[in-house]
């Protein structure tokens, strides 16, 4: 069960990274154009990566 949760969190992190990528012209996605979003979005992704990785590592024991 812990492995599934960890992998799901890692998938969510990858999806968030993909959604946040700029378009071909270099423009940011619409939801990242606000000032607070550029401060809060990267830590949110890092939290999902950290917790997902920890969950996967601890479920392998």
C-alpha positions as CSV (number, residue, x, y, z in Angstrom):
1,X,0.0,0.0,0.0
2,X,2.8,2.4,0.8
3,X,4.5,1.7,-2.5
4,X,1.4,2.6,-4.4
5,X,1.0,5.9,-2.5
6,X,4.6,6.8,-3.0
7,X,4.5,6.1,-6.7
8,X,1.2,8.0,-7.0
9,X,2.9,11.0,-5.4
10,X,5.8,10.8,-7.7
11,X,3.5,10.6,-10.7
12,X,1.7,13.7,-9.4
13,X,5.0,15.5,-9.1
14,X,5.9,14.6,-12.7
15,X,2.5,15.8,-13.9
16,X,2.9,19.1,-12.0
17,X,6.3,19.6,-13.6
18,X,4.9,18.9,-17.1
19,X,2.0,21.3,-16.6
20,X,4.3,24.0,-15.5
21,X,6.6,23.9,-18.5
22,X,6.6,27.0,-20.7
23,X,5.1,26.8,-24.2
24,X,7.2,27.0,-27.4
25,X,7.3,30.8,-27.3
26,X,8.7,30.7,-23.8
27,X,5.5,32.0,-22.1
28,X,4.5,30.7,-18.7
29,X,1.3,28.8,-18.2
30,X,-1.6,31.0,-17.2
31,X,-1.8,29.9,-13.6
32,X,2.0,30.6,-13.0
33,X,1.7,34.3,-14.2
34,X,0.7,35.4,-10.7
35,X,3.4,36.5,-8.4
36,X,2.6,34.2,-5.5
37,X,2.4,31.1,-7.9
38,X,6.1,31.4,-8.8
39,X,6.9,31.3,-5.1
40,X,4.6,28.5,-4.1
41,X,4.7,26.1,-7.1
42,X,8.3,24.8,-6.9
43,X,8.1,23.9,-3.2
44,X,4.8,22.1,-3.8
45,X,6.6,20.0,-6.4
46,X,9.5,19.4,-4.1
47,X,7.2,18.3,-1.3
48,X,5.5,15.7,-3.6
49,X,8.9,14.4,-4.8
50,X,10.3,14.2,-1.2
51,X,7.3,12.5,0.3
52,X,6.9,10.2,-2.6
53,X,10.5,9.1,-2.6
54,X,10.5,8.6,1.2
55,X,7.3,6.5,0.9
56,X,8.8,4.3,-1.8
57,X,12.1,3.9,0.0
58,X,10.4,3.0,3.3
59,X,8.0,0.6,1.6
60,X,10.9,-1.4,0.2
61,X,12.0,-2.5,3.7
